[in-house]
Amino acid sequence: MTDNKPTPPPQYAVWFFVAATFVFAMPVTLFRGSAELWVTIVSVSVGMLLVVLGSVQLGREVRARQAGPPPEH
């Protein structure tokens, strides 16, 4: 017996959020809380960019799951 359920789209959004978590934590772990201001600003900027990209990707994944399988001919 084979199940003809379509395969769900790959889930990449979670990796954007995991990467953002590591980027946000990097100045604290590498510099033990005494990072220079520019390092903190760059870290927060890159982390926020990853959060925005993850949110966009999450929206795509949710829409793809709600759309259902493509019509078969």
C-alpha positions in Angstrom: 0.0 0.0 0.0 1.2 3.4 -0.9 0.0 6.6 0.5 -0.5 9.3 -2.1 -0.2 12.2 0.3 1.9 15.0 -1.2 5.2 15.8 0.4 5.0 19.0 2.5 7.2 21.9 1.4 10.6 22.1 3.1 10.7 24.1 6.3 13.6 26.6 6.2 12.1 29.4 8.4 13.2 27.8 11.6 16.8 27.9 10.5 16.6 31.7 10.1 15.3 32.0 13.6 18.0 29.7 15.0 20.7 31.7 13.2 19.3 35.0 14.5 19.5 33.6 18.1 23.1 32.8 17.6 23.9 36.2 16.1 22.1 38.0 18.9 24.1 35.9 21.5 27.5 36.2 19.7 28.7 39.5 21.3 27.9 38.3 24.8 29.7 35.0 24.4 32.7 36.1 22.4 33.5 39.3 24.2 32.0 38.3 27.6 29.6 41.2 27.6 32.2 43.9 26.9 31.9 44.2 23.1 32.5 47.5 21.4 29.5 49.5 20.3 30.0 48.8 16.6 30.1 45.0 17.2 26.8 45.2 19.1 25.2 47.4 16.4 26.2 45.0 13.6 25.1 42.0 15.6 21.7 43.5 16.3 21.3 44.6 12.7 22.2 41.2 11.3 20.0 39.4 13.8 17.0 41.6 13.0 17.6 41.0 9.3 17.5 37.3 9.9 14.3 37.6 11.9 12.7 39.6 9.0 13.9 37.0 6.5 12.6 34.2 8.7 9.2 35.8 9.0 8.9 36.2 5.2 9.9 32.6 4.7 7.5 31.5 7.4 4.7 33.3 5.6 5.6 31.5 2.4 5.6 28.2 4.1 2.2 28.8 5.8 0.7 29.9 2.5 2.1 26.8 0.7 0.6 24.5 3.3 -2.8 26.2 3.2 -2.9 26.1 -0.6 -2.9 22.3 -0.5 -1.5 20.0 -3.2 -1.3 21.2 -6.8 -4.2 19.9 -9.0 -3.5 16.7 -10.9 -4.4 16.3 -14.5 
